[in-house]
Amino acid sequence: MSRVIGHHDVLVLGGGVAGCVLAARLSEDPARTVCLVEAGPDHGPDQDAWPRSLRDARALPRDHMWERGVAVHRLRARVVGGSSCVNGCWHTWGSDADHAEWTRAGGPRWSAAAMAPYRERAVAAMRLRPAPEREFSVWAHAALAGARELGYEDVDMGAPGAPGRGTPLLNARDGLRWNAAFGYLGPARSRPNLTVLGDTTANRLVLGGGKVLGAEVVVDGRRETLTADTYVLACGTFGSAGLLLRSGIGPADELREKGVRAEVDLPGVGANLSDQPGVFIPLAPTEDLNSALAAQEKEGELYVSRMLVRAASTHCPADGWDLHILPSAGDPLFGSLPPGEYEAGIAAFLMKPASRGRVRLRSADPAEPLDIDPAFLTDPGGHDVAVLREGLEIVERLAATSALAPLAGPVAGRPSRELTDAELRALLGTYWHPVGTCAMGPATDPMAVTDGEGRVHGVSGLRVADASVLPTVPAANTQLPVLAAAELLADALKEAAS
């Protein structure tokens, strides 16, 4: 049996990017009590007390993860602040075509114009800014020049627009990673109506009579129950789907097979998983490039990348783009090199995949890892392979420009255009931008899990407000869109309560 340990007006389960936004915005009303629950640690209000690895904007820390030694697509943060504590600090925005998809699913509040104020709120709270000149390496400058040679014009990466080259906005200043716990929770922590519970894992929701009666959590090895008037899931694309499934909300037949009592038959829970796969093409740095990178590292200003190209394949619809071309040079993402040597190359990422994966339960045991299948490049029509191959053609042309060719040359081996589909799949990495497992859509859509305000179909008092509600992945790095979506969904909840 678990013990009831507290009641709040709103219980937010998941203290990542979206959870921090929700807790901060919903607690602005002093009459509303809000509790934020996070499985990972809460390092508190003092930025200097946070682990150095999480504060260092030059690093991609791997010490606050749910799992270790797993396939890279499974990596997800376990700490208050979520992915904003461990990712590359990049913020880009999607296209008008993305908003058209979201508006069809969730209504007019998801249009580009309606979401613009939420984007601006997120930019302000996260202190987003373009990369300063001193952070551009010789490689980044050359990549910008090379993209210009290929005809890509300057674009604002933090707003809708057209294909082009540019610089993402950064939640980093003077090497400090300004995460969502700093930007959103920081100003809110002193509010007496806000409670933040770290190291508290949500196991399942307790349901009865078509509504949530409580949330079973584990803290210090004990099972406890938290209750609220409204429950909001912000556990991320993997975690929110997993929590619903463990609670009996999902495809009924599959739940029964796993020993879970089916409470609400929602076939879309865990389905529609969409992420952005890509392939990194390594290049061989010249001695001049290695020397220039070493000098910049000595100055403490070496960043692997500070620019990208958003490109449209021949399969891309109007008003959008479906590729990110990402040149990088610096310390390797995985492994290490001797001092004075660096990794250089260009990646092509598929931004609008047609393939769809799934999140399933392995068993009813909450401690059992989720079964996560991204299903990269599996769409029957071959769309994703075709678009990725066009991206690799752009990579090859960019590497051969007069700006980049003198800095790095091709490595030994077959060029990417000669790779078989199987060889291409073997090289796949991911951009770490999963969405869609609790996709919004009308109640008439059998695969929709939530509506345009995050309400879960068939369950009163329960909402989802994170990347999992997005029915399609935007043609962007997802942190800024998720911040804006959480701002939007917080407003929707306030409106419903007023």
C-alpha positions as CSV (number, residue, x, y, z in Angstrom):
1,M,0.0,0.0,0.0
2,S,1.1,3.6,-0.6
3,R,0.6,6.5,1.7
4,V,-1.1,9.8,0.6
5,I,1.5,12.5,1.3
6,G,-0.1,15.7,-0.1
7,H,-2.7,17.4,-2.2
8,H,-2.2,20.2,-4.7
9,D,-4.3,22.1,-7.2
10,V,-1.9,21.0,-10.0
11,L,0.6,18.1,-10.0
12,V,3.2,18.3,-12.8
13,L,4.9,15.0,-13.3
14,G,8.3,15.4,-15.0
15,G,10.7,18.3,-14.2
16,G,12.4,18.6,-17.6
17,V,12.2,21.5,-20.0
18,A,8.3,21.5,-20.3
19,G,7.9,20.7,-16.6
20,C,9.9,23.7,-15.5
21,V,7.9,26.0,-17.8
22,L,4.6,24.6,-16.4
23,A,5.6,24.8,-12.8
24,A,6.8,28.4,-13.2
25,R,3.8,29.7,-15.2
26,L,1.1,27.9,-13.2
27,S,2.5,29.0,-9.9
28,E,2.3,32.7,-10.9
29,D,-1.2,32.7,-9.4
30,P,-0.6,32.6,-5.6
31,A,-3.9,31.0,-5.1
32,R,-2.9,27.9,-7.1
33,T,-0.8,25.3,-5.4
34,V,1.6,23.5,-7.7
35,C,3.9,20.5,-7.2
36,L,6.6,19.6,-9.6
37,V,7.9,16.0,-9.4
38,E,11.2,14.9,-11.0
39,A,12.8,11.5,-10.9
40,G,16.3,13.0,-11.1
41,P,18.0,15.3,-8.6
42,D,17.2,18.9,-8.0
43,H,20.4,20.7,-7.7
44,G,18.7,23.8,-6.2
45,P,18.6,27.5,-6.7
46,D,22.3,28.2,-6.4
47,Q,23.8,28.0,-9.8
48,D,27.3,27.6,-8.4
49,A,26.2,24.5,-6.5
50,W,25.3,22.6,-9.7
51,P,27.7,20.0,-11.0
52,R,30.3,21.6,-13.3
53,S,29.5,19.2,-16.1
54,L,25.9,20.5,-16.3
55,R,27.0,24.2,-16.2
56,D,29.6,23.8,-19.0
57,A,28.1,24.8,-22.3
58,R,31.0,23.3,-24.1
59,A,30.2,19.8,-22.9
60,L,27.6,17.2,-23.7
61,P,27.4,15.6,-20.2
62,R,26.2,12.0,-19.8
63,D,26.2,11.7,-16.0
64,H,22.5,12.6,-15.5
65,M,20.8,10.0,-17.7
66,W,18.1,7.4,-17.2
67,E,20.2,4.7,-18.8
68,R,23.9,4.0,-19.5
69,G,25.4,1.9,-22.2
70,V,22.3,1.9,-24.4
71,A,21.6,2.8,-28.0
72,V,22.1,6.5,-28.5
73,H,18.4,7.1,-29.5
74,R,17.4,6.1,-25.9
75,L,19.5,8.8,-24.2
76,R,17.3,11.2,-22.1
77,A,18.2,13.4,-19.1
78,R,17.2,12.6,-15.5
79,V,17.6,15.9,-13.6
80,V,15.5,19.0,-12.9
81,G,15.9,21.0,-16.1
82,G,15.9,17.9,-18.3
83,S,17.5,18.1,-21.7
84,S,18.3,21.8,-21.3
85,C,21.0,20.6,-18.9
86,V,22.7,18.1,-21.2
87,N,22.1,19.1,-24.9
88,G,24.0,21.2,-27.3
89,C,22.3,24.5,-26.3
90,W,20.9,25.0,-29.8
91,H,17.5,26.6,-30.5
92,T,16.0,26.8,-33.9
93,W,12.4,27.2,-35.1
94,G,10.4,25.2,-37.6
95,S,8.6,26.2,-40.8
96,D,5.1,27.4,-41.7
97,A,4.5,23.9,-43.0
98,D,5.1,22.5,-39.5
99,H,2.5,24.9,-38.0
100,A,0.0,23.9,-40.7
101,E,0.4,20.2,-39.6
102,W,-0.1,21.2,-35.9
103,T,-3.1,23.4,-36.6
104,R,-4.9,20.6,-38.4
105,A,-4.4,18.5,-35.3
106,G,-4.8,20.9,-32.5
107,G,-6.6,24.0,-33.8
108,P,-5.7,27.6,-34.5
109,R,-3.7,28.2,-31.3
110,W,-0.9,26.2,-32.9
111,S,-0.5,28.5,-35.9
112,A,2.8,30.3,-36.5
113,A,1.2,33.6,-35.6
114,A,-0.5,32.3,-32.5
115,M,2.7,30.7,-31.2
116,A,5.0,33.6,-31.9
117,P,4.4,35.3,-28.5
118,Y,5.1,32.0,-26.7
119,R,8.4,31.7,-28.7
120,E,9.3,35.2,-27.6
121,R,8.6,34.4,-23.9
122,A,10.9,31.3,-24.2
123,V,13.6,33.3,-25.8
124,A,13.5,35.8,-23.0
125,A,13.4,33.3,-20.1
126,M,16.2,31.2,-21.6
127,R,18.3,34.3,-22.4
128,L,18.7,33.0,-26.0
129,R,21.2,34.9,-28.1
130,P,23.2,34.4,-31.3
131,A,26.8,33.1,-30.9
132,P,29.3,35.9,-30.5
133,E,32.0,36.3,-33.0
134,R,34.8,34.9,-30.7
135,E,33.0,31.5,-30.6
136,F,33.3,31.0,-34.4
137,S,36.2,28.8,-35.4
138,V,38.0,28.9,-38.7
139,W,35.9,25.9,-39.6
140,A,32.5,27.6,-38.8
141,H,33.5,30.7,-40.8
142,A,34.5,28.5,-43.7
143,A,31.3,26.5,-43.5
144,L,29.3,29.7,-43.7
145,A,31.3,30.8,-46.7
146,G,30.9,27.4,-48.3
147,A,27.1,27.5,-47.8
148,R,27.1,30.9,-49.5
149,E,29.0,29.3,-52.5
150,L,26.1,26.8,-52.8
151,G,23.6,29.6,-52.9
152,Y,22.2,29.5,-49.4
153,E,21.2,33.0,-48.1
154,D,21.3,34.2,-44.5
155,V,18.2,33.3,-42.5
156,D,17.0,33.8,-38.9
157,M,17.2,30.3,-37.4
158,G,15.0,31.3,-34.5
159,A,11.9,32.1,-36.7
160,P,9.9,30.7,-39.6
161,G,11.3,31.5,-43.0
162,A,13.0,29.7,-45.9
163,P,15.9,27.4,-46.5
164,G,19.2,29.0,-45.9
165,R,22.3,29.3,-43.7
166,G,22.6,30.8,-40.2
167,T,23.4,30.6,-36.6
168,P,21.2,28.9,-34.0
169,L,20.2,30.8,-30.8
170,L,22.1,29.6,-27.7
171,N,21.1,29.2,-24.1
172,A,24.8,29.8,-23.2
173,R,26.7,32.8,-22.1
174,D,30.5,32.9,-21.3
175,G,30.5,29.1,-21.1
176,L,27.5,28.8,-18.7
177,R,24.7,26.6,-19.8
178,W,21.5,28.6,-18.9
179,N,19.1,25.7,-18.4
180,A,15.3,25.7,-17.8
181,A,15.8,25.2,-14.1
182,F,17.7,28.5,-14.0
183,G,15.5,30.3,-16.5
184,Y,12.1,29.2,-15.3
185,L,12.3,27.7,-11.9
186,G,14.9,30.2,-10.6
187,P,12.5,33.1,-10.3
188,A,9.7,30.9,-9.0
189,R,11.4,28.9,-6.3
190,S,10.6,31.4,-3.5
191,R,6.8,31.2,-4.1
192,P,5.2,29.4,-1.1
193,N,2.6,27.8,-3.4
194,L,5.3,25.9,-5.4
195,T,6.8,22.6,-4.3
196,V,9.7,20.9,-6.1
197,L,10.3,17.3,-5.4
198,G,13.5,15.9,-6.8
199,D,14.6,12.2,-6.7
200,T,10.9,11.3,-6.8
201,T,9.9,8.8,-9.6
202,A,6.3,8.6,-10.9
203,N,5.3,5.0,-11.3
204,R,1.7,5.2,-12.4
205,L,-1.6,7.0,-12.1
206,V,-4.4,5.6,-10.1
207,L,-7.7,5.8,-12.1
208,G,-11.3,5.3,-11.2
209,G,-14.6,6.5,-12.6
210,G,-12.9,8.0,-15.7
211,K,-10.6,10.3,-13.7
212,V,-7.3,10.3,-12.0
213,L,-7.5,9.6,-8.2
214,G,-3.8,9.9,-7.5
215,A,-0.2,9.5,-8.7
216,E,1.9,6.8,-7.2
217,V,5.5,7.8,-6.8
218,V,8.6,6.3,-5.3
219,V,10.8,8.4,-3.0
220,D,13.6,7.0,-0.9
221,G,12.4,3.5,-1.8
222,R,8.9,4.1,-0.5
223,R,5.7,4.1,-2.5
224,E,3.7,7.2,-1.8
225,T,0.6,8.8,-3.4
226,L,0.2,12.4,-4.4
227,T,-3.2,13.8,-5.2
228,A,-4.3,16.9,-7.2
229,D,-7.3,18.5,-8.9
230,T,-5.4,18.5,-12.2
231,Y,-2.6,16.1,-13.3
232,V,-0.2,17.2,-16.0
233,L,2.4,14.8,-17.5
234,A,5.6,16.4,-18.7
235,C,7.8,13.3,-18.7
236,G,8.9,13.6,-22.3
237,T,8.1,11.7,-25.4
238,F,9.3,8.4,-23.9
239,G,8.3,9.0,-20.2
240,S,4.8,10.4,-20.7
241,A,3.8,7.5,-22.9
242,G,5.4,5.0,-20.5
243,L,3.5,6.5,-17.6
244,L,0.2,6.4,-19.4
245,L,0.8,2.8,-20.4
246,R,1.7,1.7,-16.9
247,S,-1.5,3.4,-15.7
248,G,-3.7,1.4,-18.1
249,I,-4.2,4.1,-20.6
250,G,-3.3,2.8,-24.1
251,P,-3.9,0.0,-26.6
252,A,-6.1,-2.3,-24.4
253,D,-5.0,-5.7,-25.9
254,E,-1.3,-4.8,-25.6
255,L,-1.7,-3.7,-22.0
256,R,-3.5,-6.9,-21.0
257,E,-0.7,-8.9,-22.6
258,K,1.8,-7.1,-20.3
259,G,-0.3,-7.7,-17.2
260,V,-1.7,-4.2,-17.0
261,R,-5.4,-3.6,-16.4
262,A,-6.8,-1.7,-19.3
263,E,-8.6,1.4,-18.0
264,V,-8.9,3.5,-21.1
265,D,-8.4,2.1,-24.6
266,L,-6.3,4.7,-26.5
267,P,-4.4,2.9,-29.3
268,G,-2.3,6.0,-30.0
269,V,-0.4,6.0,-26.7
270,G,3.2,5.1,-27.5
271,A,2.5,5.1,-31.3
272,N,3.6,7.7,-33.8
273,L,7.1,8.1,-32.4
274,S,9.1,10.4,-34.7
275,D,12.7,11.4,-34.4
276,Q,15.3,12.9,-36.7
277,P,18.0,10.4,-37.9
278,G,21.2,11.5,-39.6
279,V,24.6,10.5,-40.9
280,F,27.9,12.1,-40.0
281,I,30.4,12.1,-42.8
282,P,33.9,12.4,-41.3
283,L,36.6,14.4,-43.0
284,A,40.4,14.5,-42.5
285,P,41.5,17.8,-40.9
286,T,44.6,19.4,-42.2
287,E,47.5,20.4,-39.9
288,D,46.4,24.0,-40.3
289,L,42.9,23.3,-39.2
290,N,44.1,21.3,-36.2
291,S,46.5,24.1,-35.2
292,A,43.7,26.7,-35.5
293,L,41.3,24.6,-33.4
294,A,44.0,24.0,-30.8
295,A,44.7,27.8,-30.5
296,Q,41.0,28.4,-30.1
297,E,40.7,25.7,-27.4
298,K,43.6,27.3,-25.6
299,E,41.6,30.5,-25.4
300,G,38.6,28.5,-24.0
301,E,36.4,29.4,-27.0
302,L,36.3,26.2,-29.0
303,Y,32.8,25.0,-29.8
304,V,32.2,22.1,-32.1
305,S,29.7,24.0,-34.3
306,R,28.1,27.4,-34.4
307,M,26.2,27.3,-37.8
308,L,24.0,25.1,-39.9
309,V,22.2,25.0,-43.2
310,R,18.5,24.2,-43.5
311,A,17.9,22.7,-46.9
312,A,14.9,21.5,-48.9
313,S,15.1,18.2,-50.8
314,T,13.1,17.6,-54.0
315,H,10.6,15.8,-51.8
316,C,9.9,18.8,-49.5
317,P,6.6,20.5,-49.7
318,A,6.4,24.3,-50.2
319,D,6.9,26.6,-47.2
320,G,9.4,24.4,-45.5
321,W,12.7,22.5,-45.5
322,D,13.4,18.9,-44.6
323,L,17.2,18.7,-44.0
324,H,19.7,20.2,-41.6
325,I,23.3,20.2,-42.9
326,L,25.6,20.5,-39.9
327,P,29.3,21.0,-40.3
328,S,31.4,20.5,-37.1
329,A,35.0,20.4,-36.0
330,G,36.3,19.9,-32.5
331,D,36.4,17.3,-29.8
332,P,34.7,14.1,-31.0
333,L,31.1,13.5,-29.8
334,F,32.1,9.9,-28.8
335,G,35.5,8.8,-27.7
336,S,38.7,10.9,-27.7
337,L,41.7,11.9,-29.7
338,P,45.3,12.8,-28.8
339,P,45.9,16.4,-27.7
340,G,46.0,18.8,-30.7
341,E,44.0,16.5,-32.9
342,Y,40.3,17.0,-33.7
343,E,37.3,15.5,-35.4
344,A,35.9,17.3,-38.5
345,G,33.0,16.4,-40.7
346,I,29.5,17.3,-41.9
347,A,26.3,15.6,-40.9
348,A,22.9,15.5,-42.8
349,F,19.8,15.1,-40.6
350,L,16.4,14.1,-41.8
351,M,14.1,16.7,-40.3
352,K,10.7,15.6,-41.5
353,P,10.7,11.8,-41.5
354,A,7.8,9.7,-42.7
355,S,8.8,6.7,-40.6
356,R,7.1,6.1,-37.3
357,G,8.3,4.1,-34.3
358,R,6.7,3.0,-31.0
359,V,7.2,3.1,-27.3
360,R,5.9,-0.1,-25.5
361,L,6.1,-1.7,-22.1
362,R,8.3,-4.7,-21.6
363,S,6.3,-5.6,-18.5
364,A,4.1,-4.0,-15.9
365,D,7.1,-3.4,-13.6
366,P,7.9,0.3,-13.5
367,A,11.6,-0.5,-13.0
368,E,11.7,-2.4,-16.3
369,P,13.2,-0.2,-19.2
370,L,10.8,0.8,-21.9
371,D,10.8,-0.9,-25.3
372,I,11.7,2.0,-27.6
373,D,11.8,1.4,-31.3
374,P,12.6,4.6,-33.4
375,A,12.0,2.6,-36.7
376,F,14.4,4.9,-38.5
377,L,14.2,4.8,-42.4
378,T,11.4,2.2,-42.4
379,D,8.6,4.0,-44.2
380,P,7.3,1.6,-47.0
381,G,7.6,4.3,-49.7
382,G,11.3,4.9,-49.2
383,H,10.8,8.6,-48.7
384,D,13.3,8.9,-45.8
385,V,16.1,7.1,-47.5
386,A,15.6,9.2,-50.6
387,V,15.7,12.5,-48.6
388,L,18.7,11.5,-46.6
389,R,20.6,10.6,-49.7
390,E,19.9,14.1,-51.1
391,G,21.2,15.5,-47.9
392,L,24.4,13.5,-48.2
393,E,24.8,14.9,-51.8
394,I,24.6,18.4,-50.3
395,V,27.2,17.3,-47.7
396,E,29.6,16.2,-50.5
397,R,29.1,19.5,-52.4
398,L,29.7,21.6,-49.3
399,A,32.9,19.7,-48.4
400,A,34.2,20.4,-51.9
401,T,33.6,24.2,-51.8
402,S,36.7,26.4,-52.1
403,A,36.1,27.6,-48.5
404,L,36.1,24.1,-46.8
405,A,38.2,21.9,-49.1
406,P,41.5,23.4,-48.0
407,L,40.7,22.7,-44.3
408,A,39.7,19.0,-44.5
409,G,39.7,16.3,-47.1
410,P,37.8,13.1,-47.7
411,V,38.8,10.1,-45.6
412,A,39.5,6.7,-47.0
413,G,36.6,4.6,-48.0
414,R,33.6,4.6,-50.3
415,P,31.8,7.9,-50.8
416,S,28.4,8.1,-49.3
417,R,26.6,8.1,-52.6
418,E,27.9,4.5,-53.2
419,L,26.5,3.2,-49.8
420,T,23.8,0.6,-49.9
421,D,20.6,1.2,-47.9
422,A,21.8,-1.3,-45.4
423,E,25.2,0.4,-45.1
424,L,23.4,3.8,-44.7
425,R,21.3,2.4,-41.9
426,A,24.4,1.1,-40.1
427,L,25.8,4.6,-40.0
428,L,22.7,6.3,-38.6
429,G,22.8,8.6,-35.6
430,T,20.1,10.8,-34.2
431,Y,19.5,14.4,-33.5
432,W,17.8,13.5,-30.2
433,H,14.4,15.1,-31.0
434,P,11.7,12.5,-30.4
435,V,8.1,13.6,-30.4
436,G,4.6,12.3,-31.1
437,T,3.8,9.4,-28.7
438,C,0.8,11.2,-27.1
439,A,-0.2,13.1,-30.3
440,M,-2.9,15.7,-30.3
441,G,-5.9,15.4,-32.5
442,P,-9.7,15.4,-32.5
443,A,-11.5,12.8,-30.4
444,T,-12.8,11.3,-33.7
445,D,-9.2,10.3,-34.6
446,P,-8.7,6.8,-33.2
447,M,-4.9,7.4,-32.9
448,A,-5.2,10.8,-31.1
449,V,-4.3,10.8,-27.4
450,T,-4.7,14.5,-26.5
451,D,-6.6,17.5,-27.8
452,G,-5.1,20.8,-28.7
453,E,-5.1,21.9,-25.1
454,G,-3.3,18.8,-23.8
455,R,-6.3,17.0,-22.4
456,V,-6.2,13.3,-22.6
457,H,-9.2,11.8,-24.4
458,G,-11.4,9.8,-22.1
459,V,-9.9,10.9,-18.8
460,S,-11.0,13.9,-16.9
461,G,-8.5,16.1,-15.0
462,L,-5.5,14.7,-17.0
463,R,-3.3,16.6,-19.5
464,V,0.0,16.0,-21.3
465,A,2.1,19.0,-22.0
466,D,5.5,18.1,-23.6
467,A,7.0,17.1,-26.9
468,S,4.9,13.9,-27.0
469,V,1.8,15.9,-28.0
470,L,3.3,17.2,-31.2
471,P,1.9,15.0,-34.0
472,T,4.8,15.7,-36.2
473,V,8.4,16.7,-35.5
474,P,9.2,20.3,-36.6
475,A,12.0,21.0,-39.0
476,A,14.0,22.3,-36.1
477,N,15.9,21.4,-33.0
478,T,13.0,20.8,-30.7
479,Q,13.9,22.6,-27.5
480,L,12.6,26.0,-28.5
481,P,9.4,24.6,-30.0
482,V,8.8,22.5,-26.8
483,L,9.4,25.5,-24.6
484,A,6.9,27.5,-26.6
485,A,4.4,24.6,-26.6
486,A,4.7,24.3,-22.8
487,E,4.0,28.0,-22.5
488,L,1.0,27.6,-24.8
489,L,-0.4,24.6,-22.8
490,A,0.2,26.4,-19.5
491,D,-2.0,29.2,-20.8
492,A,-4.6,26.8,-21.9
493,L,-4.8,25.3,-18.5
494,K,-5.1,28.7,-16.9
495,E,-7.9,29.6,-19.2
496,A,-9.8,26.4,-18.3
497,A,-9.4,27.1,-14.6
498,S,-10.6,30.7,-14.8
